[in-house]
Amino acid sequence: MMDVDPQDDPKPQPPAEPGPDDCCHSGCTWCVLDLYYDDLERYRAALAAWEKRHVSGRTEKKSRAR
């Protein structure tokens, strides 16, 4: 596997959480809360993939150092 430079592969950032008054509770088709939870799901998947890449990179570096 390739070495991953953290500058070339920054850690994903979580989406901004909607404020308490952002949802109007009118049953909108595209509710800000629904959009937030969709973004949060994508963030968690991206974070898991990022962590896997970086853990793999650290494991390989330790192996080569021995």
Distance bins in CASP14 RR format, pairs under 12 A and 6 or more apart:
PFRMAT RR
TARGET T0000
AUTHOR 0000-0000-0000
RMODE 2
METHOD distances of the structure
MODEL  1
1 52 0 0 0 0 0 1 0 0 0 0 0
1 53 0 0 0 0 1 0 0 0 0 0 0
1 54 0 0 0 0 0 1 0 0 0 0 0
1 55 0 0 0 0 0 1 0 0 0 0 0
1 56 1 0 1 0 0 0 0 0 0 0 0
1 57 1 0 0 1 0 0 0 0 0 0 0
1 58 0 0 0 0 0 1 0 0 0 0 0
1 59 0 0 0 0 1 0 0 0 0 0 0
1 60 1 0 0 1 0 0 0 0 0 0 0
1 61 0 0 0 0 0 1 0 0 0 0 0
1 63 0 0 0 0 0 1 0 0 0 0 0
1 64 0 0 0 0 0 1 0 0 0 0 0
2 8 0 0 0 0 0 1 0 0 0 0 0
2 9 0 0 0 0 0 1 0 0 0 0 0
2 53 0 0 0 0 1 0 0 0 0 0 0
2 54 0 0 0 0 0 1 0 0 0 0 0
2 56 0 0 0 0 1 0 0 0 0 0 0
2 57 0 0 0 0 1 0 0 0 0 0 0
2 60 0 0 0 0 1 0 0 0 0 0 0
2 61 0 0 0 0 0 1 0 0 0 0 0
3 9 0 0 0 0 0 1 0 0 0 0 0
3 53 0 0 0 0 0 1 0 0 0 0 0
3 54 0 0 0 0 0 1 0 0 0 0 0
3 56 0 0 0 0 1 0 0 0 0 0 0
3 57 1 0 0 1 0 0 0 0 0 0 0
3 58 0 0 0 0 0 1 0 0 0 0 0
3 59 0 0 0 0 0 1 0 0 0 0 0
3 60 1 0 0 1 0 0 0 0 0 0 0
3 61 1 0 0 1 0 0 0 0 0 0 0
3 64 0 0 0 0 1 0 0 0 0 0 0
4 10 0 0 0 0 0 1 0 0 0 0 0
4 11 0 0 0 0 0 1 0 0 0 0 0
4 49 0 0 0 0 0 1 0 0 0 0 0
4 50 0 0 0 0 1 0 0 0 0 0 0
4 51 0 0 0 0 0 1 0 0 0 0 0
4 52 0 0 0 0 0 1 0 0 0 0 0
4 53 1 0 1 0 0 0 0 0 0 0 0
4 54 1 0 0 1 0 0 0 0 0 0 0
4 55 0 0 0 0 1 0 0 0 0 0 0
4 56 1 0 0 1 0 0 0 0 0 0 0
4 57 1 0 1 0 0 0 0 0 0 0 0
4 58 0 0 0 0 1 0 0 0 0 0 0
4 59 0 0 0 0 0 1 0 0 0 0 0
4 60 0 0 0 0 1 0 0 0 0 0 0
4 61 0 0 0 0 0 1 0 0 0 0 0
5 53 0 0 0 0 0 1 0 0 0 0 0
5 54 0 0 0 0 0 1 0 0 0 0 0
5 57 0 0 0 0 0 1 0 0 0 0 0
5 61 0 0 0 0 0 1 0 0 0 0 0
6 50 0 0 0 0 1 0 0 0 0 0 0
6 53 0 0 0 0 0 1 0 0 0 0 0
6 54 1 0 0 1 0 0 0 0 0 0 0
6 57 0 0 0 0 0 1 0 0 0 0 0
6 58 0 0 0 0 0 1 0 0 0 0 0
8 50 0 0 0 0 0 1 0 0 0 0 0
8 53 0 0 0 0 0 1 0 0 0 0 0
8 54 0 0 0 0 0 1 0 0 0 0 0
9 46 0 0 0 0 0 1 0 0 0 0 0
9 49 0 0 0 0 0 1 0 0 0 0 0
9 50 1 0 0 1 0 0 0 0 0 0 0
9 51 0 0 0 0 0 1 0 0 0 0 0
9 52 0 0 0 0 0 1 0 0 0 0 0
9 53 1 0 0 1 0 0 0 0 0 0 0
9 54 1 0 0 1 0 0 0 0 0 0 0
9 56 0 0 0 0 0 1 0 0 0 0 0
9 57 0 0 0 0 0 1 0 0 0 0 0
10 46 0 0 0 0 0 1 0 0 0 0 0
10 47 0 0 0 0 0 1 0 0 0 0 0
10 50 0 0 0 0 1 0 0 0 0 0 0
10 53 0 0 0 0 0 1 0 0 0 0 0
10 54 0 0 0 0 0 1 0 0 0 0 0
11 43 0 0 0 0 0 1 0 0 0 0 0
11 46 0 0 0 0 1 0 0 0 0 0 0
11 47 1 0 0 1 0 0 0 0 0 0 0
11 48 0 0 0 0 0 1 0 0 0 0 0
11 49 0 0 0 0 0 1 0 0 0 0 0
11 50 1 0 1 0 0 0 0 0 0 0 0
11 51 0 0 0 0 1 0 0 0 0 0 0
11 53 0 0 0 0 0 1 0 0 0 0 0
11 54 0 0 0 0 1 0 0 0 0 0 0
12 39 0 0 0 0 0 1 0 0 0 0 0
12 40 0 0 0 0 0 1 0 0 0 0 0
12 42 0 0 0 0 1 0 0 0 0 0 0
12 43 1 0 1 0 0 0 0 0 0 0 0
12 44 0 0 0 0 1 0 0 0 0 0 0
12 45 0 0 0 0 1 0 0 0 0 0 0
12 46 1 0 1 0 0 0 0 0 0 0 0
12 47 1 0 1 0 0 0 0 0 0 0 0
12 48 0 0 0 0 1 0 0 0 0 0 0
12 49 0 0 0 0 1 0 0 0 0 0 0
12 50 1 0 1 0 0 0 0 0 0 0 0
12 51 0 0 0 0 1 0 0 0 0 0 0
12 53 0 0 0 0 0 1 0 0 0 0 0
12 54 0 0 0 0 0 1 0 0 0 0 0
13 39 0 0 0 0 0 1 0 0 0 0 0
13 40 0 0 0 0 0 1 0 0 0 0 0
13 42 0 0 0 0 0 1 0 0 0 0 0
13 43 1 0 0 1 0 0 0 0 0 0 0
13 46 0 0 0 0 1 0 0 0 0 0 0
13 47 0 0 0 0 1 0 0 0 0 0 0
13 50 0 0 0 0 0 1 0 0 0 0 0
14 36 0 0 0 0 0 1 0 0 0 0 0
14 39 0 0 0 0 1 0 0 0 0 0 0
14 40 1 0 0 1 0 0 0 0 0 0 0
14 41 0 0 0 0 0 1 0 0 0 0 0
14 42 0 0 0 0 0 1 0 0 0 0 0
14 43 1 0 1 0 0 0 0 0 0 0 0
14 44 0 0 0 0 1 0 0 0 0 0 0
14 46 0 0 0 0 1 0 0 0 0 0 0
14 47 0 0 0 0 1 0 0 0 0 0 0
15 32 0 0 0 0 0 1 0 0 0 0 0
15 33 0 0 0 0 0 1 0 0 0 0 0
15 35 0 0 0 0 1 0 0 0 0 0 0
15 36 1 0 0 1 0 0 0 0 0 0 0
15 37 0 0 0 0 1 0 0 0 0 0 0
15 38 0 0 0 0 1 0 0 0 0 0 0
15 39 1 1 0 0 0 0 0 0 0 0 0
15 40 1 0 1 0 0 0 0 0 0 0 0
15 41 0 0 0 0 1 0 0 0 0 0 0
15 42 0 0 0 0 1 0 0 0 0 0 0
15 43 1 0 1 0 0 0 0 0 0 0 0
15 44 0 0 0 0 0 1 0 0 0 0 0
15 46 0 0 0 0 0 1 0 0 0 0 0
15 47 0 0 0 0 0 1 0 0 0 0 0
16 22 0 0 0 0 1 0 0 0 0 0 0
16 32 0 0 0 0 0 1 0 0 0 0 0
16 35 0 0 0 0 0 1 0 0 0 0 0
16 36 0 0 0 0 1 0 0 0 0 0 0
16 39 0 0 0 0 1 0 0 0 0 0 0
16 40 0 0 0 0 0 1 0 0 0 0 0
16 43 0 0 0 0 0 1 0 0 0 0 0
17 23 0 0 0 0 0 1 0 0 0 0 0
17 32 0 0 0 0 1 0 0 0 0 0 0
17 33 0 0 0 0 1 0 0 0 0 0 0
17 35 0 0 0 0 0 1 0 0 0 0 0
17 36 1 0 0 1 0 0 0 0 0 0 0
17 37 0 0 0 0 0 1 0 0 0 0 0
17 39 0 0 0 0 1 0 0 0 0 0 0
17 40 0 0 0 0 1 0 0 0 0 0 0
17 43 0 0 0 0 0 1 0 0 0 0 0
18 24 0 0 0 0 0 1 0 0 0 0 0
18 31 0 0 0 0 1 0 0 0 0 0 0
18 32 1 0 1 0 0 0 0 0 0 0 0
18 33 1 0 0 1 0 0 0 0 0 0 0
18 34 0 0 0 0 0 1 0 0 0 0 0
18 35 0 0 0 0 1 0 0 0 0 0 0
18 36 1 0 1 0 0 0 0 0 0 0 0
18 37 0 0 0 0 1 0 0 0 0 0 0
18 39 0 0 0 0 0 1 0 0 0 0 0
18 40 0 0 0 0 0 1 0 0 0 0 0
19 32 0 0 0 0 1 0 0 0 0 0 0
19 33 0 0 0 0 1 0 0 0 0 0 0
19 36 0 0 0 0 1 0 0 0 0 0 0
20 32 0 0 0 0 0 1 0 0 0 0 0
20 33 0 0 0 0 0 1 0 0 0 0 0
21 32 0 0 0 0 0 1 0 0 0 0 0
22 28 0 0 0 0 0 1 0 0 0 0 0
22 31 0 0 0 0 1 0 0 0 0 0 0
22 32 1 0 1 0 0 0 0 0 0 0 0
22 33 1 0 0 1 0 0 0 0 0 0 0
22 34 0 0 0 0 0 1 0 0 0 0 0
22 35 0 0 0 0 0 1 0 0 0 0 0
22 36 0 0 0 0 1 0 0 0 0 0 0
23 30 0 0 0 0 0 1 0 0 0 0 0
23 31 1 0 0 1 0 0 0 0 0 0 0
23 32 1 0 1 0 0 0 0 0 0 0 0
23 33 1 0 1 0 0 0 0 0 0 0 0
23 34 0 0 0 0 1 0 0 0 0 0 0
23 35 0 0 0 0 0 1 0 0 0 0 0
23 36 0 0 0 0 1 0 0 0 0 0 0
23 37 0 0 0 0 0 1 0 0 0 0 0
24 30 0 0 0 0 0 1 0 0 0 0 0
24 31 0 0 0 0 1 0 0 0 0 0 0
24 32 0 0 0 0 1 0 0 0 0 0 0
24 33 0 0 0 0 0 1 0 0 0 0 0
25 31 0 0 0 0 1 0 0 0 0 0 0
25 32 0 0 0 0 0 1 0 0 0 0 0
25 33 0 0 0 0 1 0 0 0 0 0 0
26 32 0 0 0 0 0 1 0 0 0 0 0
26 33 0 0 0 0 0 1 0 0 0 0 0
27 33 0 0 0 0 0 1 0 0 0 0 0
27 34 0 0 0 0 1 0 0 0 0 0 0
28 34 0 0 0 0 1 0 0 0 0 0 0
28 35 0 0 0 0 1 0 0 0 0 0 0
29 35 0 0 0 0 0 1 0 0 0 0 0
30 36 0 0 0 0 0 1 0 0 0 0 0
30 38 0 0 0 0 1 0 0 0 0 0 0
31 37 0 0 0 0 1 0 0 0 0 0 0
31 38 0 0 0 0 0 1 0 0 0 0 0
32 38 0 0 0 0 0 1 0 0 0 0 0
32 39 0 0 0 0 0 1 0 0 0 0 0
33 39 0 0 0 0 0 1 0 0 0 0 0
33 40 0 0 0 0 0 1 0 0 0 0 0
34 40 0 0 0 0 0 1 0 0 0 0 0
34 41 0 0 0 0 0 1 0 0 0 0 0
35 41 0 0 0 0 0 1 0 0 0 0 0
35 42 0 0 0 0 0 1 0 0 0 0 0
36 42 0 0 0 0 0 1 0 0 0 0 0
36 43 0 0 0 0 0 1 0 0 0 0 0
37 43 0 0 0 0 0 1 0 0 0 0 0
37 44 0 0 0 0 0 1 0 0 0 0 0
38 44 0 0 0 0 0 1 0 0 0 0 0
38 45 0 0 0 0 0 1 0 0 0 0 0
39 45 0 0 0 0 0 1 0 0 0 0 0
39 46 0 0 0 0 0 1 0 0 0 0 0
40 46 0 0 0 0 0 1 0 0 0 0 0
40 47 0 0 0 0 0 1 0 0 0 0 0
41 47 0 0 0 0 0 1 0 0 0 0 0
41 48 0 0 0 0 0 1 0 0 0 0 0
42 48 0 0 0 0 0 1 0 0 0 0 0
42 49 0 0 0 0 0 1 0 0 0 0 0
43 49 0 0 0 0 0 1 0 0 0 0 0
43 50 0 0 0 0 0 1 0 0 0 0 0
44 50 0 0 0 0 0 1 0 0 0 0 0
44 51 0 0 0 0 0 1 0 0 0 0 0
45 51 0 0 0 0 0 1 0 0 0 0 0
45 52 0 0 0 0 0 1 0 0 0 0 0
46 52 0 0 0 0 0 1 0 0 0 0 0
46 53 0 0 0 0 0 1 0 0 0 0 0
47 53 0 0 0 0 0 1 0 0 0 0 0
47 54 0 0 0 0 0 1 0 0 0 0 0
48 54 0 0 0 0 0 1 0 0 0 0 0
48 55 0 0 0 0 0 1 0 0 0 0 0
49 55 0 0 0 0 0 1 0 0 0 0 0
49 56 0 0 0 0 0 1 0 0 0 0 0
50 56 0 0 0 0 0 1 0 0 0 0 0
50 57 0 0 0 0 0 1 0 0 0 0 0
51 57 0 0 0 0 0 1 0 0 0 0 0
51 58 0 0 0 0 0 1 0 0 0 0 0
52 58 0 0 0 0 0 1 0 0 0 0 0
52 59 0 0 0 0 0 1 0 0 0 0 0
53 59 0 0 0 0 0 1 0 0 0 0 0
53 60 0 0 0 0 0 1 0 0 0 0 0
54 60 0 0 0 0 0 1 0 0 0 0 0
54 61 0 0 0 0 0 1 0 0 0 0 0
55 61 0 0 0 0 0 1 0 0 0 0 0
55 62 0 0 0 0 0 1 0 0 0 0 0
56 62 0 0 0 0 0 1 0 0 0 0 0
56 63 0 0 0 0 0 1 0 0 0 0 0
57 63 0 0 0 0 1 0 0 0 0 0 0
57 64 0 0 0 0 0 1 0 0 0 0 0
57 65 0 0 0 0 0 1 0 0 0 0 0
58 64 0 0 0 0 0 1 0 0 0 0 0
58 65 0 0 0 0 0 1 0 0 0 0 0
59 65 0 0 0 0 0 1 0 0 0 0 0
59 66 0 0 0 0 0 1 0 0 0 0 0
60 66 0 0 0 0 0 1 0 0 0 0 0
END
